[in-house]
Amino acid sequence: MFSLLIIYLGSSGDFIKVYLYILFLSKYGKDIKLNDLSKKLALPLKTIQDALKYWEDLRSFSEKAYGLYSLQSSRN
C-alpha cells in the first residue's frame, strides 16, 4: 500500500485529477469518454490521453471498447 501511495504522489497533478474523476464516475456507473473528461476537467485532450496511458501502464484501469474506461478491482 505504501508503494502505491508513493507512485500516486509522484504523479502529475493533472494525471491525479483524471484518475480521481474517473474514480468518481465509475462509482456511479457513468460512461467515461475522453472528450467529456477534457471538457469537465478543462484539460487538453492530449493531457487526458497521456494520463490514461500512465494509469493503464500502472494497471490502475483499463480501456474498454468504444473509448470507455473501467477501474481495475485489484492490482496484479
N, CA, C and O atoms as a CHARMM CRD file, in Angstrom:
* protein
*
  304
    1    1 MET  N      0.82400  -1.19000   0.00000 PROA 1      0.00000
    2    1 MET  CA     0.00000   0.00000   0.00000 PROA 1      0.00000
    3    1 MET  C      0.87000   1.25600   0.00000 PROA 1      0.00000
    4    1 MET  O      0.55900   2.22800  -0.68900 PROA 1      0.00000
    5    2 PHE  N      1.95500   1.23800   0.77000 PROA 2      0.00000
    6    2 PHE  CA     2.84100   2.39900   0.83500 PROA 2      0.00000
    7    2 PHE  C      3.45000   2.70300  -0.52100 PROA 2      0.00000
    8    2 PHE  O      3.57500   3.86900  -0.89600 PROA 2      0.00000
    9    3 SER  N      3.83300   1.66000  -1.27000 PROA 3      0.00000
   10    3 SER  CA     4.41600   1.88100  -2.59400 PROA 3      0.00000
   11    3 SER  C      3.39700   2.50100  -3.54100 PROA 3      0.00000
   12    3 SER  O      3.76700   3.31400  -4.38700 PROA 3      0.00000
   13    4 LEU  N      2.12800   2.13800  -3.42000 PROA 4      0.00000
   14    4 LEU  CA     1.08400   2.75900  -4.23500 PROA 4      0.00000
   15    4 LEU  C      0.98100   4.24500  -3.93600 PROA 4      0.00000
   16    4 LEU  O      0.83500   5.05600  -4.85100 PROA 4      0.00000
   17    5 LEU  N      1.05600   4.60100  -2.67800 PROA 5      0.00000
   18    5 LEU  CA     0.98700   6.00000  -2.28700 PROA 5      0.00000
   19    5 LEU  C      2.13900   6.78700  -2.88500 PROA 5      0.00000
   20    5 LEU  O      1.94400   7.91300  -3.34300 PROA 5      0.00000
   21    6 ILE  N      3.32400   6.22100  -2.89000 PROA 6      0.00000
   22    6 ILE  CA     4.48700   6.89100  -3.47900 PROA 6      0.00000
   23    6 ILE  C      4.28700   7.07300  -4.97700 PROA 6      0.00000
   24    6 ILE  O      4.60300   8.13500  -5.51400 PROA 6      0.00000
   25    7 ILE  N      3.76900   6.06000  -5.66000 PROA 7      0.00000
   26    7 ILE  CA     3.50200   6.18200  -7.09700 PROA 7      0.00000
   27    7 ILE  C      2.52300   7.31500  -7.34500 PROA 7      0.00000
   28    7 ILE  O      2.74900   8.13900  -8.23100 PROA 7      0.00000
   29    8 TYR  N      1.45100   7.37400  -6.58800 PROA 8      0.00000
   30    8 TYR  CA     0.44200   8.40300  -6.78800 PROA 8      0.00000
   31    8 TYR  C      0.99400   9.78400  -6.44000 PROA 8      0.00000
   32    8 TYR  O      0.68500  10.76000  -7.12500 PROA 8      0.00000
   33    9 LEU  N      1.79400   9.88000  -5.40200 PROA 9      0.00000
   34    9 LEU  CA     2.37000  11.17400  -5.02700 PROA 9      0.00000
   35    9 LEU  C      3.36600  11.65600  -6.06900 PROA 9      0.00000
   36    9 LEU  O      3.56600  12.86100  -6.21500 PROA 9      0.00000
   37   10 GLY  N      3.99300  10.74100  -6.79300 PROA 10     0.00000
   38   10 GLY  CA     4.94000  11.10500  -7.82700 PROA 10     0.00000
   39   10 GLY  C      4.28300  11.41400  -9.15700 PROA 10     0.00000
   40   10 GLY  O      4.97000  11.73700 -10.12600 PROA 10     0.00000
   41   11 SER  N      2.97100  11.32000  -9.21700 PROA 11     0.00000
   42   11 SER  CA     2.23400  11.53800 -10.45600 PROA 11     0.00000
   43   11 SER  C      1.97300  13.02300 -10.68000 PROA 11     0.00000
   44   11 SER  O      1.93200  13.81400  -9.73800 PROA 11     0.00000
   45   12 SER  N      1.79900  13.37700 -11.93800 PROA 12     0.00000
   46   12 SER  CA     1.43000  14.74400 -12.30400 PROA 12     0.00000
   47   12 SER  C      0.09500  15.10900 -11.66000 PROA 12     0.00000
   48   12 SER  O     -0.78100  14.25500 -11.51500 PROA 12     0.00000
   49   13 GLY  N     -0.06000  16.35700 -11.27900 PROA 13     0.00000
   50   13 GLY  CA    -1.32100  16.81900 -10.70400 PROA 13     0.00000
   51   13 GLY  C     -2.48700  16.62000 -11.65800 PROA 13     0.00000
   52   13 GLY  O     -3.57900  16.24300 -11.23300 PROA 13     0.00000
   53   14 ASP  N     -2.26700  16.86900 -12.94000 PROA 14     0.00000
   54   14 ASP  CA    -3.31900  16.66300 -13.92900 PROA 14     0.00000
   55   14 ASP  C     -3.67500  15.18500 -14.04200 PROA 14     0.00000
   56   14 ASP  O     -4.84600  14.84000 -14.20400 PROA 14     0.00000
   57   15 PHE  N     -2.68100  14.31900 -13.95700 PROA 15     0.00000
   58   15 PHE  CA    -2.93400  12.88500 -14.04100 PROA 15     0.00000
   59   15 PHE  C     -3.77100  12.42800 -12.84500 PROA 15     0.00000
   60   15 PHE  O     -4.65000  11.57900 -12.98800 PROA 15     0.00000
   61   16 ILE  N     -3.50100  12.98300 -11.68500 PROA 16     0.00000
   62   16 ILE  CA    -4.27400  12.64700 -10.48600 PROA 16     0.00000
   63   16 ILE  C     -5.70500  13.14500 -10.62400 PROA 16     0.00000
   64   16 ILE  O     -6.64000  12.44800 -10.22900 PROA 16     0.00000
   65   17 LYS  N     -5.89200  14.34500 -11.18200 PROA 17     0.00000
   66   17 LYS  CA    -7.24500  14.86100 -11.43500 PROA 17     0.00000
   67   17 LYS  C     -8.02500  13.90000 -12.31800 PROA 17     0.00000
   68   17 LYS  O     -9.18800  13.60500 -12.04300 PROA 17     0.00000
   69   18 VAL  N     -7.38700  13.41100 -13.37900 PROA 18     0.00000
   70   18 VAL  CA    -8.04000  12.47700 -14.29400 PROA 18     0.00000
   71   18 VAL  C     -8.40700  11.19300 -13.54400 PROA 18     0.00000
   72   18 VAL  O     -9.52700  10.69800 -13.67100 PROA 18     0.00000
   73   19 TYR  N     -7.48000  10.66500 -12.77700 PROA 19     0.00000
   74   19 TYR  CA    -7.72400   9.43200 -12.02100 PROA 19     0.00000
   75   19 TYR  C     -8.89600   9.59200 -11.06200 PROA 19     0.00000
   76   19 TYR  O     -9.79200   8.74900 -11.02200 PROA 19     0.00000
   77   20 LEU  N     -8.88800  10.66500 -10.29800 PROA 20     0.00000
   78   20 LEU  CA    -9.94600  10.87000  -9.30800 PROA 20     0.00000
   79   20 LEU  C    -11.30700  11.07700  -9.96700 PROA 20     0.00000
   80   20 LEU  O    -12.32200  10.60300  -9.45700 PROA 20     0.00000
   81   21 TYR  N    -11.33300  11.77600 -11.08700 PROA 21     0.00000
   82   21 TYR  CA   -12.60800  11.98700 -11.76700 PROA 21     0.00000
   83   21 TYR  C    -13.13600  10.67100 -12.34600 PROA 21     0.00000
   84   21 TYR  O    -14.33900  10.41400 -12.30100 PROA 21     0.00000
   85   22 ILE  N    -12.24400   9.84000 -12.89000 PROA 22     0.00000
   86   22 ILE  CA   -12.66400   8.53100 -13.38000 PROA 22     0.00000
   87   22 ILE  C    -13.16200   7.67000 -12.22600 PROA 22     0.00000
   88   22 ILE  O    -14.14700   6.94700 -12.37300 PROA 22     0.00000
   89   23 LEU  N    -12.49900   7.74000 -11.09300 PROA 23     0.00000
   90   23 LEU  CA   -12.94400   7.01200  -9.90300 PROA 23     0.00000
   91   23 LEU  C    -14.35200   7.45200  -9.51600 PROA 23     0.00000
   92   23 LEU  O    -15.20800   6.61500  -9.22800 PROA 23     0.00000
   93   24 PHE  N    -14.59300   8.75400  -9.50700 PROA 24     0.00000
   94   24 PHE  CA   -15.91300   9.30400  -9.18500 PROA 24     0.00000
   95   24 PHE  C    -16.97400   8.80100 -10.17300 PROA 24     0.00000
   96   24 PHE  O    -18.03400   8.33200  -9.76000 PROA 24     0.00000
   97   25 LEU  N    -16.68600   8.90000 -11.47100 PROA 25     0.00000
   98   25 LEU  CA   -17.64700   8.46000 -12.48100 PROA 25     0.00000
   99   25 LEU  C    -17.91900   6.96500 -12.38300 PROA 25     0.00000
  100   25 LEU  O    -19.05700   6.52500 -12.54200 PROA 25     0.00000
  101   26 SER  N    -16.88100   6.19300 -12.12300 PROA 26     0.00000
  102   26 SER  CA   -17.03300   4.74400 -12.01600 PROA 26     0.00000
  103   26 SER  C    -17.91300   4.36100 -10.82900 PROA 26     0.00000
  104   26 SER  O    -18.69600   3.41300 -10.90100 PROA 26     0.00000
  105   27 LYS  N    -17.77500   5.10200  -9.75200 PROA 27     0.00000
  106   27 LYS  CA   -18.57100   4.81600  -8.55300 PROA 27     0.00000
  107   27 LYS  C    -20.05900   4.88200  -8.85700 PROA 27     0.00000
  108   27 LYS  O    -20.84900   4.12600  -8.29200 PROA 27     0.00000
  109   28 TYR  N    -20.44100   5.79200  -9.75500 PROA 28     0.00000
  110   28 TYR  CA   -21.84300   5.97500 -10.08700 PROA 28     0.00000
  111   28 TYR  C    -22.22700   5.33600 -11.41800 PROA 28     0.00000
  112   28 TYR  O    -23.30200   5.60800 -11.95300 PROA 28     0.00000
  113   29 GLY  N    -21.35000   4.48800 -11.95300 PROA 29     0.00000
  114   29 GLY  CA   -21.65700   3.74000 -13.16300 PROA 29     0.00000
  115   29 GLY  C    -21.82300   4.59800 -14.41100 PROA 29     0.00000
  116   29 GLY  O    -22.54000   4.21400 -15.33500 PROA 29     0.00000
  117   30 LYS  N    -21.17300   5.74100 -14.44600 PROA 30     0.00000
  118   30 LYS  CA   -21.27600   6.65800 -15.58900 PROA 30     0.00000
  119   30 LYS  C    -20.30500   6.25400 -16.69200 PROA 30     0.00000
  120   30 LYS  O    -19.24000   5.69600 -16.42800 PROA 30     0.00000
  121   31 ASP  N    -20.69000   6.54600 -17.93200 PROA 31     0.00000
  122   31 ASP  CA   -19.78400   6.35000 -19.06100 PROA 31     0.00000
  123   31 ASP  C    -18.63200   7.33400 -18.96100 PROA 31     0.00000
  124   31 ASP  O    -18.80200   8.47000 -18.51700 PROA 31     0.00000
  125   32 ILE  N    -17.46300   6.88400 -19.37800 PROA 32     0.00000
  126   32 ILE  CA   -16.26800   7.71600 -19.31700 PROA 32     0.00000
  127   32 ILE  C    -15.74900   7.89100 -20.73300 PROA 32     0.00000
  128   32 ILE  O    -15.27600   6.93600 -21.34900 PROA 32     0.00000
  129   33 LYS  N    -15.83600   9.10800 -21.24600 PROA 33     0.00000
  130   33 LYS  CA   -15.40800   9.40400 -22.60700 PROA 33     0.00000
  131   33 LYS  C    -14.34400  10.49900 -22.58700 PROA 33     0.00000
  132   33 LYS  O    -14.40600  11.43700 -21.79200 PROA 33     0.00000
  133   34 LEU  N    -13.37800  10.35600 -23.47200 PROA 34     0.00000
  134   34 LEU  CA   -12.23500  11.26500 -23.48600 PROA 34     0.00000
  135   34 LEU  C    -12.63800  12.72600 -23.65200 PROA 34     0.00000
  136   34 LEU  O    -12.15100  13.58800 -22.92000 PROA 34     0.00000
  137   35 ASN  N    -13.51100  13.01000 -24.59400 PROA 35     0.00000
  138   35 ASN  CA   -13.91800  14.40300 -24.81100 PROA 35     0.00000
  139   35 ASN  C    -14.62800  14.98000 -23.59600 PROA 35     0.00000
  140   35 ASN  O    -14.44300  16.15000 -23.26000 PROA 35     0.00000
  141   36 ASP  N    -15.44200  14.16100 -22.93600 PROA 36     0.00000
  142   36 ASP  CA   -16.12300  14.62100 -21.72500 PROA 36     0.00000
  143   36 ASP  C    -15.12800  14.91500 -20.60700 PROA 36     0.00000
  144   36 ASP  O    -15.25700  15.91300 -19.89800 PROA 36     0.00000
  145   37 LEU  N    -14.13300  14.04000 -20.45600 PROA 37     0.00000
  146   37 LEU  CA   -13.09800  14.28300 -19.44300 PROA 37     0.00000
  147   37 LEU  C    -12.37200  15.59300 -19.72000 PROA 37     0.00000
  148   37 LEU  O    -12.13900  16.38800 -18.80900 PROA 37     0.00000
  149   38 SER  N    -12.02300  15.80800 -20.96300 PROA 38     0.00000
  150   38 SER  CA   -11.30300  17.01600 -21.36200 PROA 38     0.00000
  151   38 SER  C    -12.10500  18.27000 -21.02900 PROA 38     0.00000
  152   38 SER  O    -11.56200  19.23500 -20.49100 PROA 38     0.00000
  153   39 LYS  N    -13.38900  18.25400 -21.34600 PROA 39     0.00000
  154   39 LYS  CA   -14.24900  19.41600 -21.08300 PROA 39     0.00000
  155   39 LYS  C    -14.46500  19.63500 -19.59000 PROA 39     0.00000
  156   39 LYS  O    -14.31300  20.75300 -19.09700 PROA 39     0.00000
  157   40 LYS  N    -14.81700  18.57800 -18.87200 PROA 40     0.00000
  158   40 LYS  CA   -15.12800  18.70700 -17.44100 PROA 40     0.00000
  159   40 LYS  C    -13.91700  19.11400 -16.61000 PROA 40     0.00000
  160   40 LYS  O    -14.04700  19.86800 -15.64600 PROA 40     0.00000
  161   41 LEU  N    -12.73800  18.61300 -16.98200 PROA 41     0.00000
  162   41 LEU  CA   -11.53500  18.90900 -16.21200 PROA 41     0.00000
  163   41 LEU  C    -10.75300  20.09700 -16.76300 PROA 41     0.00000
  164   41 LEU  O     -9.74000  20.50000 -16.19200 PROA 41     0.00000
  165   42 ALA  N    -11.23000  20.65900 -17.88200 PROA 42     0.00000
  166   42 ALA  CA   -10.56500  21.80500 -18.52800 PROA 42     0.00000
  167   42 ALA  C     -9.09600  21.50100 -18.82000 PROA 42     0.00000
  168   42 ALA  O     -8.20500  22.31000 -18.56400 PROA 42     0.00000
  169   43 LEU  N     -8.87900  20.30200 -19.36500 PROA 43     0.00000
  170   43 LEU  CA    -7.53800  19.86000 -19.73000 PROA 43     0.00000
  171   43 LEU  C     -7.51500  19.53200 -21.21400 PROA 43     0.00000
  172   43 LEU  O     -8.51800  19.06800 -21.75700 PROA 43     0.00000
  173   44 PRO  N     -6.38700  19.76500 -21.87900 PROA 44     0.00000
  174   44 PRO  CA    -6.29000  19.38200 -23.28800 PROA 44     0.00000
  175   44 PRO  C     -6.47700  17.87600 -23.46800 PROA 44     0.00000
  176   44 PRO  O     -6.12300  17.09000 -22.59000 PROA 44     0.00000
  177   45 LEU  N     -7.03000  17.48700 -24.59700 PROA 45     0.00000
  178   45 LEU  CA    -7.25200  16.08000 -24.88900 PROA 45     0.00000
  179   45 LEU  C     -5.94800  15.28800 -24.80800 PROA 45     0.00000
  180   45 LEU  O     -5.95100  14.14700 -24.34800 PROA 45     0.00000
  181   46 LYS  N     -4.84800  15.87000 -25.24200 PROA 46     0.00000
  182   46 LYS  CA    -3.53500  15.20900 -25.17900 PROA 46     0.00000
  183   46 LYS  C     -3.15800  14.87700 -23.73500 PROA 46     0.00000
  184   46 LYS  O     -2.61300  13.80500 -23.47000 PROA 46     0.00000
  185   47 THR  N     -3.44200  15.77700 -22.81200 PROA 47     0.00000
  186   47 THR  CA    -3.15400  15.52900 -21.39200 PROA 47     0.00000
  187   47 THR  C     -3.99400  14.37700 -20.86800 PROA 47     0.00000
  188   47 THR  O     -3.50500  13.53400 -20.11700 PROA 47     0.00000
  189   48 ILE  N     -5.26900  14.34300 -21.26900 PROA 48     0.00000
  190   48 ILE  CA    -6.15100  13.24400 -20.86400 PROA 48     0.00000
  191   48 ILE  C     -5.59700  11.92300 -21.39500 PROA 48     0.00000
  192   48 ILE  O     -5.52300  10.93600 -20.66300 PROA 48     0.00000
  193   49 GLN  N     -5.21300  11.91000 -22.66100 PROA 49     0.00000
  194   49 GLN  CA    -4.66900  10.69600 -23.26700 PROA 49     0.00000
  195   49 GLN  C     -3.38400  10.25300 -22.57600 PROA 49     0.00000
  196   49 GLN  O     -3.18900   9.06300 -22.32800 PROA 49     0.00000
  197   50 ASP  N     -2.51600  11.19500 -22.26700 PROA 50     0.00000
  198   50 ASP  CA    -1.26200  10.86900 -21.56900 PROA 50     0.00000
  199   50 ASP  C     -1.54500  10.31200 -20.17300 PROA 50     0.00000
  200   50 ASP  O     -0.89700   9.36200 -19.73400 PROA 50     0.00000
  201   51 ALA  N     -2.50900  10.90400 -19.48800 PROA 51     0.00000
  202   51 ALA  CA    -2.86500  10.44000 -18.14800 PROA 51     0.00000
  203   51 ALA  C     -3.42600   9.02300 -18.20100 PROA 51     0.00000
  204   51 ALA  O     -3.07000   8.17800 -17.38000 PROA 51     0.00000
  205   52 LEU  N     -4.29600   8.76800 -19.16400 PROA 52     0.00000
  206   52 LEU  CA    -4.86900   7.43200 -19.28800 PROA 52     0.00000
  207   52 LEU  C     -3.80000   6.40100 -19.59300 PROA 52     0.00000
  208   52 LEU  O     -3.82900   5.29600 -19.05000 PROA 52     0.00000
  209   53 LYS  N     -2.86500   6.74600 -20.44600 PROA 53     0.00000
  210   53 LYS  CA    -1.75200   5.84100 -20.76200 PROA 53     0.00000
  211   53 LYS  C     -0.92500   5.56700 -19.50300 PROA 53     0.00000
  212   53 LYS  O     -0.54300   4.42700 -19.23800 PROA 53     0.00000
  213   54 TYR  N     -0.65600   6.61900 -18.73600 PROA 54     0.00000
  214   54 TYR  CA     0.10700   6.48800 -17.49500 PROA 54     0.00000
  215   54 TYR  C     -0.58200   5.51900 -16.53200 PROA 54     0.00000
  216   54 TYR  O      0.05600   4.61200 -15.99700 PROA 54     0.00000
  217   55 TRP  N     -1.88300   5.71300 -16.31300 PROA 55     0.00000
  218   55 TRP  CA    -2.60300   4.85700 -15.36900 PROA 55     0.00000
  219   55 TRP  C     -2.78400   3.44800 -15.91400 PROA 55     0.00000
  220   55 TRP  O     -2.78100   2.48700 -15.14400 PROA 55     0.00000
  221   56 GLU  N     -2.94000   3.30700 -17.22400 PROA 56     0.00000
  222   56 GLU  CA    -3.00800   1.97300 -17.82200 PROA 56     0.00000
  223   56 GLU  C     -1.69300   1.23500 -17.59600 PROA 56     0.00000
  224   56 GLU  O     -1.68900   0.04900 -17.26300 PROA 56     0.00000
  225   57 ASP  N     -0.57800   1.93800 -17.77700 PROA 57     0.00000
  226   57 ASP  CA     0.73200   1.31900 -17.57500 PROA 57     0.00000
  227   57 ASP  C      0.92300   0.85000 -16.14100 PROA 57     0.00000
  228   57 ASP  O      1.61600  -0.13600 -15.89000 PROA 57     0.00000
  229   58 LEU  N      0.30500   1.56200 -15.19800 PROA 58     0.00000
  230   58 LEU  CA     0.36300   1.16300 -13.78500 PROA 58     0.00000
  231   58 LEU  C     -0.72600   0.15800 -13.42600 PROA 58     0.00000
  232   58 LEU  O     -0.84000  -0.27500 -12.27900 PROA 58     0.00000
  233   59 ARG  N     -1.52100  -0.20200 -14.42900 PROA 59     0.00000
  234   59 ARG  CA    -2.61900  -1.15100 -14.25900 PROA 59     0.00000
  235   59 ARG  C     -3.66300  -0.67100 -13.25800 PROA 59     0.00000
  236   59 ARG  O     -4.25700  -1.47600 -12.54000 PROA 59     0.00000
  237   60 SER  N     -3.88200   0.63000 -13.21100 PROA 60     0.00000
  238   60 SER  CA    -4.91700   1.18200 -12.34200 PROA 60     0.00000
  239   60 SER  C     -6.29300   1.03400 -12.96600 PROA 60     0.00000
  240   60 SER  O     -7.28800   0.86400 -12.26100 PROA 60     0.00000
  241   61 PHE  N     -6.34600   1.10100 -14.28700 PROA 61     0.00000
  242   61 PHE  CA    -7.58500   0.84000 -15.00700 PROA 61     0.00000
  243   61 PHE  C     -7.26600   0.46600 -16.43700 PROA 61     0.00000
  244   61 PHE  O     -6.12700   0.59800 -16.88600 PROA 61     0.00000
  245   62 SER  N     -8.26700   0.00500 -17.14200 PROA 62     0.00000
  246   62 SER  CA    -8.03500  -0.48400 -18.49800 PROA 62     0.00000
  247   62 SER  C     -9.04800   0.08800 -19.47200 PROA 62     0.00000
  248   62 SER  O    -10.15900   0.46500 -19.09600 PROA 62     0.00000
  249   63 GLU  N     -8.63800   0.14500 -20.73500 PROA 63     0.00000
  250   63 GLU  CA    -9.51400   0.62600 -21.78400 PROA 63     0.00000
  251   63 GLU  C    -10.47500  -0.48000 -22.18300 PROA 63     0.00000
  252   63 GLU  O    -10.09300  -1.64200 -22.32100 PROA 63     0.00000
  253   64 LYS  N    -11.73000  -0.09200 -22.36500 PROA 64     0.00000
  254   64 LYS  CA   -12.74300  -0.99600 -22.87600 PROA 64     0.00000
  255   64 LYS  C    -13.10200  -0.53900 -24.28500 PROA 64     0.00000
  256   64 LYS  O    -12.55900   0.45000 -24.77700 PROA 64     0.00000
  257   65 ALA  N    -13.98000  -1.23100 -24.90800 PROA 65     0.00000
  258   65 ALA  CA   -14.40100  -0.87600 -26.26200 PROA 65     0.00000
  259   65 ALA  C    -15.04400   0.50600 -26.29200 PROA 65     0.00000
  260   65 ALA  O    -15.59100   0.97000 -25.29200 PROA 65     0.00000
  261   66 TYR  N    -14.97200   1.14800 -27.43300 PROA 66     0.00000
  262   66 TYR  CA   -15.62500   2.42500 -27.68700 PROA 66     0.00000
  263   66 TYR  C    -15.07500   3.57800 -26.86700 PROA 66     0.00000
  264   66 TYR  O    -15.78900   4.55600 -26.64500 PROA 66     0.00000
  265   67 GLY  N    -13.83800   3.49900 -26.41100 PROA 67     0.00000
  266   67 GLY  CA   -13.21500   4.61200 -25.71400 PROA 67     0.00000
  267   67 GLY  C    -13.64800   4.78900 -24.27900 PROA 67     0.00000
  268   67 GLY  O    -13.40900   5.84500 -23.69400 PROA 67     0.00000
  269   68 LEU  N    -14.27300   3.79500 -23.69800 PROA 68     0.00000
  270   68 LEU  CA   -14.67900   3.87600 -22.29900 PROA 68     0.00000
  271   68 LEU  C    -13.62300   3.20900 -21.43200 PROA 68     0.00000
  272   68 LEU  O    -12.86200   2.36700 -21.90800 PROA 68     0.00000
  273   69 TYR  N    -13.58000   3.58200 -20.17000 PROA 69     0.00000
  274   69 TYR  CA   -12.57600   3.03800 -19.25500 PROA 69     0.00000
  275   69 TYR  C    -13.24600   2.44400 -18.02500 PROA 69     0.00000
  276   69 TYR  O    -14.33000   2.86600 -17.62300 PROA 69     0.00000
  277   70 SER  N    -12.58800   1.46600 -17.44400 PROA 70     0.00000
  278   70 SER  CA   -13.08000   0.88300 -16.20400 PROA 70     0.00000
  279   70 SER  C    -11.91600   0.72000 -15.23700 PROA 70     0.00000
  280   70 SER  O    -10.79700   0.40700 -15.64500 PROA 70     0.00000
  281   71 LEU  N    -12.18300   0.92900 -13.97700 PROA 71     0.00000
  282   71 LEU  CA   -11.15900   0.74500 -12.94600 PROA 71     0.00000
  283   71 LEU  C    -10.96400  -0.73200 -12.69000 PROA 71     0.00000
  284   71 LEU  O    -11.91000  -1.51800 -12.75000 PROA 71     0.00000
  285   72 GLN  N     -9.73400  -1.10000 -12.40600 PROA 72     0.00000
  286   72 GLN  CA    -9.43800  -2.47800 -12.03100 PROA 72     0.00000
  287   72 GLN  C     -9.81800  -2.65600 -10.57900 PROA 72     0.00000
  288   72 GLN  O     -9.62200  -1.75400  -9.76500 PROA 72     0.00000
  289   73 SER  N    -10.35400  -3.80200 -10.25300 PROA 73     0.00000
  290   73 SER  CA   -10.76500  -4.05800  -8.86800 PROA 73     0.00000
  291   73 SER  C     -9.57400  -4.30300  -7.96100 PROA 73     0.00000
  292   73 SER  O     -9.64300  -4.05000  -6.75800 PROA 73     0.00000
  293   74 SER  N     -8.47900  -4.79600  -8.53000 PROA 74     0.00000
  294   74 SER  CA    -7.27700  -5.01800  -7.72900 PROA 74     0.00000
  295   74 SER  C     -6.06100  -4.95400  -8.61900 PROA 74     0.00000
  296   74 SER  O     -6.15200  -5.22100  -9.81700 PROA 74     0.00000
  297   75 ARG  N     -4.93200  -4.60500  -8.05600 PROA 75     0.00000
  298   75 ARG  CA    -3.67400  -4.53600  -8.80100 PROA 75     0.00000
  299   75 ARG  C     -3.04100  -5.90500  -8.81700 PROA 75     0.00000
  300   75 ARG  O     -3.10200  -6.64200  -7.83300 PROA 75     0.00000
  301   76 ASN  N     -2.42000  -6.25200  -9.96300 PROA 76     0.00000
  302   76 ASN  CA    -1.71400  -7.52800 -10.08000 PROA 76     0.00000
  303   76 ASN  C     -0.24500  -7.33900  -9.87400 PROA 76     0.00000
  304   76 ASN  O      0.51700  -8.30500  -9.93500 PROA 76     0.00000
